[in-house]
Amino acid sequence: MFIPSMGNFLYKFNILLFGKFGYFYPFFLMIINYIYYKRHYKLENFKRSEIFGFCFVFFSIMLLFAIFYPNEGYILKLLYKSFSFFFGHILSGLIALFFLLLSIVLLFPGFIKEIFNLELDFSKFLYFESKIKALFMDVFGGEKEEVENKNSKTPIFKFNLKQTLNSSNEIKNNLTEIKQKQESENLIKNDITEEKINKEEIKKEEKNINENINESKSFMYETSKEIENFAKKASRSSISLDEELNFILQEEADMIPERFLKPKKIEDLKDQIDEKSNLDEPSYKRKNIEISLQKTTNKPKIFEKELELREQLLQKAKLEEEYKVYQNQILENRVKEEIQILEKEENLNILQGNKYTINDQYNDKEITPMEEKQEFLPTVEELNTPYIPQTPVIKMSEIKEESFVSQQQNLLENETNQNLKENLDNEILSQDDNLQDINLNESKQKNELSRGILVKEIELNQQLLKDIEQGEIQKPNDFKLPSLEFLANPVYLKQDMDENEIDKKIYDLLEKLRRFKIGGDVISTSVGPVVTTFEFRPSADVKVSRILNLQDDLAMALKAKSIRIQAPIPGKDVVGIEVPNEQIQTIYLREILESDVFQNAKSSLAIALGKDIAGNAFITDLKKLPHLLIAGTTGSGKSVGINSMLLSLLYRNSPKTLRLLMIDPKMLEFSIYNEIPHLLTPVITDPKKAIIALSNMVAEMERRYRLMADAKTKNIENYNEKMKEKGLETLPFIVVIIDELADLMMTAGKDVEFYIGRLAQMARASGIHLIVATQRPSVDVVTGLIKANLPSRISYKVGQKIDSKVILDAMGAESLLGRGDCLFTPPGTSSIVRLHAPFASESEIEKIVDFLKDQESVEYDENFLKDSQGANSNTQDFDNDEFDELFEDAKRVILEDRKTSISYLQRRLKIGYNRAANIIEQLSKAGILSEPDSKGQREIII
């Protein structure tokens, strides 16, 4: 507590003394401290001119602050009063500037001399310094300094100014000459030291050269001696002279050609010389003398280990091949033995693979069991032994009934030969069916083991469907709902699931992951109308991010357009890999509306979203969402999905329980729904009318809340129940559908954002729900306010990963397939559900719309299109008659400068921000300025 209070006291004391100058002079002191540090903290290293310069700088700046701020700080006040009293305000400022220029000349004399050719004589400052010192000595006392020598006759205070100036100039010249001499001496010394160093290096190089010469001489001397000795031994003269002393050894003599040896007599040579012999060859070749020479093969040491490993591998490969051949022989022998045993015991002659016959005198019929398909079993690990498929050996004793031979004997004793043949045929056929059933069960078990468990339901989707309230919906008495006959029957392409294709995909998937050193296994698969999902359980040492990075590699391995990886699946220890099917099925709306899930839903606002990846129908309750944000590019199925939602609402509600407000700036999507009795207004295509309708919808929400508050109810359902008991009118649900949000944001972005945010925050309990769709899910369209208040979202295929991140807060929508393939984020969960939207053609929609038009005529509520509450502004309302006092001035400024920003008007009129904003709003009401666009800018209309 003491240190902060002490710092606060020093701060206040500093401001009290120096005022605003107290903020700046510490920086000046820091600069002086840095220079003092560079001069090794010694005043001797500073020139007198530099000291005077620093003092003049400090004094001149402080005097300037005193002139500009005369009423701040006691020291600045005193300084200003003293100077202004003697010199006045303007002259004191000129004095401060003079001292500032003088300080610059003192601190940077060389710079001033080069640029301005000015040189200041510092002896005058020394003279004034001595005068001031003498004055202080006279006033306060002390010993005076002796300026001249004792022997001088002239007094101290009598000196000639010209003589002093001449003497100072002579001293300066002497000093410059001394400095030049010192610099020349330093240069000479440096040259001498460099020459000494060069000489020492030259001596070292000479020594090295001499040593190399001596070594080469000694080497030449030794080699020359060896050559001379060898020549002496090889010459004839040396052999003739030293023959008695045995100077040449016998081994060396054999190596020397005979023509260099001692000549022999002609008689001795005739017997030895052959016509074919070459006397130039060495003697050991002609005499067939064997010399044991060591065969040295210099192998590089680097490759010795690799060569050894290669030899070991070759040996292992040979042993494995021999082992495989031996094992195949053993297996073939065992199969032959079993066949022989079966032929003896059960009278079976096994022929060609799986075909067999029964040797019996009463039946010569050949029986062939069902030919099983050779299935593709995915194996990731390489086998050490060759794979040999086992031949299907079937024993008749395994069947629960009595043996075939015993039945045959009983029948021969009791019946005739003709009846025997008929009974035998029937029994053989029944036994054949049993064998086929056994083989089919075994094959199914093998297939399930190879491809994992086939999943028909997804746990997360089933939990979401269970949360929907079940029960019977109340059908209207005075209105007939459309029947399902208006919708087309689904065309099922009944194709057997190609199990071999699934096994092939599993094998390719596991093989590709194994190549990237990712271990694991596929534990289950789910086959849907559009995609097939493989649940892959990775090993314990595998990171999920490694699998996510292999999305493109896996798509290439599986030969798919795009795949989606869900890592991990919520609530499971597996990774979901969704691969598109080769043949994609079309999902029809009639399938979803006929499903038990939709028929048993109690909510009147249940909407059909399509099928999940397992092929089961999926719906949701708009009351629980309570609002929905949809995004998707052109051709992704966004409009088809919205139409299926609308039709599912029309199939469950009459005009008394549901009203629709449709906004379609594109003027194409919702025009088919015009004049149906459920509409509050005609389909709105003008963006300005859409903003008015949204503002009136906010007013309707507030009116409903007032009614519910008077009835003491919390939501619209309780309010309607009370009204039914009292026999009063009920409130219908209202669903606002906006097909293209981007067009509205381009015209009046802030107003649209305000009204949508207000409705999304408060309209749930009043029975008003929003379905907002956009083609461009960018940040300027789907703003933070809209995104925060619309938690439930559906994303069809988008173009970029950033768009998927904006709409879903996660990646994945960019890898969808289109044609209604979408991702849905349910309310209250962070998981993402993949769905396939149903299809309804335009002819089907026209049939339903015509049926509804025939039932009842439309009654529009014109109050929703009236601009009664100033829909063009979400700020405060002002009366047209009451304008600000500065209204005319603001109008003049804007028309002259052609600038409409609030901050500019605030600066020009010198008023507050809120008042400037109110004046801008008044100008827009008066028709001088337009409404703000998507960027918040206004245009001048006049």
URZI-V491457 format. One record per backbone hydrogen bond with DSSP energy under -1.0 kcal/mol. NH is the residue of the N-H (numbers start at 1). CO is the residue of the C=O. E is the energy in kcal/mol with one decimal. If there is no record, write none. Layout:
nh = {NH NH}
co = {CO CO}
e = {E E}
This chain:
nh = {5 6 7 8 9 10 11 12 13 14 15 16 17 18 19 21 22 23 25 27 28 29 30 31 32 33 34 35 36 37 38 39 40 41 46 51 52 53 54 55 56 57 58 59 60 61 62 63 64 65 66 67 68 69 72 74 75 77 78 79 80 81 82 83 84 85 86 87 92 93 94 95 96 97 98 99 100 101 102 103 104 105 106 107 108 112 113 114 115 116 117 126 127 128 129 130 131 132 133 134 135 136 137 138 139 140 141 164 165 166 167 168 169 170 171 172 173 174 175 176 177 178 179 180 181 182 183 184 185 186 187 188 189 190 191 192 193 194 195 196 197 198 199 200 201 202 203 204 205 206 207 208 209 210 211 212 213 214 215 216 217 218 219 220 221 222 223 224 225 226 227 228 229 230 231 232 233 234 235 239 240 241 242 247 253 254 255 260 261 269 270 273 281 286 287 289 293 296 299 307 308 309 310 311 312 313 314 315 316 317 318 319 320 321 322 323 324 325 326 327 328 329 330 331 332 333 334 335 336 337 338 339 340 341 342 343 344 345 346 349 351 355 356 357 359 360 367 375 398 399 407 408 409 410 411 412 413 414 415 420 421 422 423 424 425 426 427 428 429 430 431 432 433 434 435 436 437 438 439 440 441 442 443 444 445 446 447 448 449 450 451 452 453 455 462 463 464 465 466 467 471 486 487 494 495 499 502 503 504 505 506 507 508 509 510 511 512 513 514 515 516 517 518 521 523 525 526 528 532 533 534 535 536 537 539 542 548 549 550 551 554 555 556 557 558 560 564 566 569 572 575 576 577 578 579 581 585 589 593 594 599 600 602 607 609 610 611 612 615 618 620 622 628 629 630 631 632 633 636 641 642 643 644 645 646 647 648 649 650 651 652 657 658 659 660 661 663 664 667 673 674 676 679 680 684 690 691 692 693 694 695 696 697 698 699 700 701 702 703 704 705 706 707 708 709 710 711 713 716 719 720 721 722 723 724 725 726 728 733 734 735 736 737 738 739 741 745 746 747 748 752 753 754 755 756 757 758 759 760 761 762 763 767 768 769 771 772 773 774 778 782 783 787 788 789 794 795 796 798 804 805 806 807 808 809 815 816 819 820 822 823 824 825 829 833 835 836 837 839 845 846 847 848 849 850 851 852 853 854 855 856 861 864 865 868 873 887 890 891 892 893 894 895 896 897 898 905 906 907 908 909 911 916 917 918 919 920 921 922 923 924 925 926 928 929 930 933 936 941}
co = {1 2 3 4 5 6 7 8 9 10 11 12 13 14 15 18 19 20 21 24 24 25 26 27 28 29 30 31 32 33 34 35 37 36 43 47 48 49 50 51 52 53 54 55 56 57 58 59 60 61 62 63 64 65 69 16 17 73 74 75 76 77 78 79 80 81 82 83 88 89 90 91 92 93 94 95 96 97 98 99 100 101 102 103 104 108 109 110 111 112 113 122 123 124 125 126 127 128 129 130 131 132 133 134 135 136 137 160 161 162 163 164 165 166 167 168 169 170 171 172 173 174 175 176 177 178 179 180 181 182 183 184 185 186 187 188 189 190 191 192 193 194 195 196 197 198 199 200 201 202 203 204 205 206 207 208 209 210 211 212 213 214 215 216 217 218 219 220 221 222 223 224 225 226 227 228 229 230 231 235 236 237 238 242 249 250 251 257 258 265 266 269 278 282 283 284 291 294 297 303 304 305 306 307 308 309 310 311 312 313 314 315 316 317 318 319 320 321 322 323 324 325 326 327 328 329 330 331 332 333 334 335 336 337 338 339 340 341 342 357 355 352 367 349 347 358 356 373 395 396 403 404 405 406 407 408 409 410 411 416 417 418 419 420 421 422 423 424 425 426 427 428 429 430 431 432 433 434 435 436 437 438 439 440 441 442 443 444 445 446 447 448 523 525 458 459 460 461 462 463 600 483 484 492 493 497 498 499 500 501 502 503 504 505 506 507 508 509 510 511 512 514 513 537 535 453 533 531 579 526 577 524 575 521 519 539 544 545 547 548 550 551 552 553 554 555 578 576 574 569 536 566 534 564 532 530 529 839 589 590 595 596 469 620 618 618 836 616 612 610 607 605 770 792 772 794 774 797 633 637 638 639 640 641 642 643 644 645 646 647 649 654 654 733 678 735 737 684 664 670 671 673 676 660 662 686 687 688 689 690 691 692 693 694 695 696 697 698 699 700 701 702 703 704 705 706 707 708 765 715 716 717 718 719 720 721 722 723 657 767 659 769 661 771 663 773 741 742 743 744 748 749 750 751 752 753 754 755 756 757 758 759 764 763 734 736 628 738 630 776 778 781 783 784 785 629 823 631 813 800 801 802 803 804 805 812 813 635 636 835 795 833 793 826 824 822 611 820 587 841 842 843 844 845 846 847 848 849 850 851 852 680 861 862 866 870 884 886 887 888 889 890 891 892 893 894 901 902 903 904 905 906 912 913 914 915 916 917 918 919 920 921 922 923 923 939 937 933 928}
e = {-1.4 -2.4 -2.4 -2.2 -2.1 -2.4 -2.3 -2.4 -2.6 -2.5 -2.2 -2.3 -1.8 -2.7 -1.9 -1.5 -1.2 -1.4 -2.2 -1.1 -1.1 -2.2 -2.1 -1.9 -2.1 -2.4 -2.1 -2.2 -2.6 -2.0 -1.9 -1.5 -1.5 -2.7 -1.5 -1.8 -2.2 -2.3 -2.4 -2.0 -2.6 -2.3 -2.3 -2.6 -2.9 -2.4 -2.2 -2.2 -2.1 -2.4 -2.0 -1.8 -2.4 -2.8 -1.0 -2.1 -1.9 -2.2 -2.5 -2.5 -2.4 -2.7 -2.2 -2.2 -2.9 -1.7 -1.5 -3.4 -1.5 -1.4 -2.0 -2.3 -2.0 -2.1 -2.3 -2.5 -1.9 -2.3 -2.5 -2.2 -1.6 -2.0 -2.1 -2.4 -2.2 -1.8 -2.3 -2.1 -1.8 -2.4 -1.1 -1.5 -2.2 -2.5 -2.1 -2.3 -2.2 -2.5 -2.3 -2.4 -2.3 -2.3 -2.2 -2.1 -2.0 -2.9 -1.7 -2.0 -2.1 -2.6 -3.1 -2.6 -2.0 -2.4 -2.6 -2.2 -2.3 -2.7 -2.7 -2.5 -2.3 -2.7 -2.6 -2.2 -2.4 -2.6 -2.4 -2.3 -2.6 -2.5 -2.1 -2.2 -2.6 -2.3 -2.1 -2.2 -2.4 -2.1 -2.1 -2.2 -2.2 -2.2 -2.2 -2.1 -2.0 -2.2 -2.3 -2.0 -2.1 -2.2 -2.2 -2.1 -2.2 -2.4 -2.4 -2.2 -2.2 -2.5 -2.3 -2.3 -2.4 -2.5 -2.2 -2.4 -2.4 -2.4 -2.4 -2.4 -1.9 -2.1 -2.2 -2.3 -2.5 -2.2 -2.4 -2.4 -2.3 -2.0 -1.6 -1.4 -2.9 -2.2 -2.4 -1.7 -1.8 -1.9 -1.1 -1.3 -1.4 -1.5 -1.7 -2.8 -1.3 -1.3 -2.3 -2.9 -1.2 -1.1 -1.1 -2.2 -2.0 -2.5 -2.2 -2.2 -2.3 -2.5 -2.3 -2.1 -2.4 -2.6 -2.1 -2.2 -2.6 -2.3 -2.2 -2.4 -2.6 -2.3 -2.1 -2.5 -2.5 -1.9 -1.8 -2.4 -2.4 -2.1 -2.2 -2.4 -2.1 -2.3 -2.5 -2.2 -2.2 -2.2 -2.5 -2.2 -1.7 -2.7 -2.3 -1.5 -2.0 -1.4 -1.1 -1.1 -1.9 -1.2 -1.0 -1.1 -1.1 -1.0 -1.8 -1.6 -2.0 -2.0 -2.2 -1.7 -1.5 -1.6 -2.3 -1.9 -1.8 -1.7 -2.5 -2.7 -2.0 -2.0 -2.6 -2.5 -2.1 -2.1 -2.7 -2.2 -2.0 -2.0 -2.3 -2.2 -2.3 -2.2 -2.4 -2.5 -2.2 -2.2 -2.3 -2.3 -2.3 -2.1 -2.3 -2.5 -2.0 -2.1 -2.5 -1.3 -2.0 -3.5 -2.2 -2.2 -2.0 -2.1 -1.9 -1.3 -2.8 -1.2 -1.3 -1.2 -1.3 -1.3 -1.5 -2.5 -2.2 -2.2 -2.4 -2.4 -2.6 -2.5 -2.8 -2.6 -2.2 -2.2 -2.3 -1.6 -1.0 -1.6 -2.3 -1.6 -2.3 -2.6 -2.2 -2.2 -3.2 -2.8 -2.5 -2.9 -2.9 -2.9 -2.1 -1.4 -1.9 -1.8 -1.1 -1.1 -2.5 -1.9 -1.9 -2.2 -2.4 -2.4 -1.6 -3.2 -2.2 -2.1 -2.9 -2.6 -2.4 -2.9 -3.0 -3.0 -2.5 -1.7 -2.3 -1.9 -2.1 -2.2 -2.6 -2.7 -1.8 -1.3 -1.9 -2.3 -1.6 -3.0 -1.9 -2.1 -2.5 -2.0 -3.3 -1.9 -1.2 -2.5 -1.6 -2.0 -2.0 -2.3 -2.0 -1.8 -2.4 -2.6 -2.0 -1.5 -2.3 -1.8 -1.1 -1.1 -1.6 -3.0 -2.9 -2.2 -2.9 -3.3 -1.4 -1.5 -1.2 -1.3 -1.6 -2.8 -2.4 -2.0 -1.8 -1.8 -2.7 -2.2 -2.2 -2.4 -1.8 -1.7 -1.7 -2.2 -2.2 -2.1 -2.2 -2.4 -2.1 -1.7 -2.1 -2.6 -2.0 -2.1 -2.1 -2.4 -1.4 -1.7 -2.4 -2.0 -2.0 -2.3 -2.2 -1.9 -1.8 -2.8 -2.4 -2.6 -2.2 -3.2 -2.7 -2.6 -2.5 -1.6 -2.2 -1.5 -1.2 -2.3 -2.0 -2.4 -2.2 -2.6 -2.6 -2.2 -2.2 -2.5 -2.7 -1.7 -1.7 -2.6 -1.4 -2.2 -2.7 -2.8 -2.8 -2.8 -1.8 -2.1 -2.7 -1.4 -2.6 -2.1 -1.3 -2.8 -2.6 -3.2 -1.1 -1.4 -2.1 -2.1 -2.3 -2.4 -1.2 -1.2 -1.1 -1.0 -2.1 -2.7 -2.1 -3.1 -2.4 -1.1 -3.0 -2.4 -2.2 -2.7 -2.3 -1.8 -2.5 -1.9 -1.9 -2.6 -2.6 -1.9 -2.1 -2.3 -2.0 -1.3 -1.6 -3.1 -1.3 -1.5 -1.6 -1.5 -1.5 -2.6 -2.3 -2.3 -2.4 -2.4 -2.2 -2.0 -2.6 -1.8 -1.7 -2.2 -2.0 -2.3 -2.3 -1.4 -1.9 -2.5 -2.2 -2.1 -2.0 -2.0 -2.2 -2.3 -1.9 -2.0 -2.1 -2.4 -1.1 -2.3 -2.0 -1.6 -2.5}
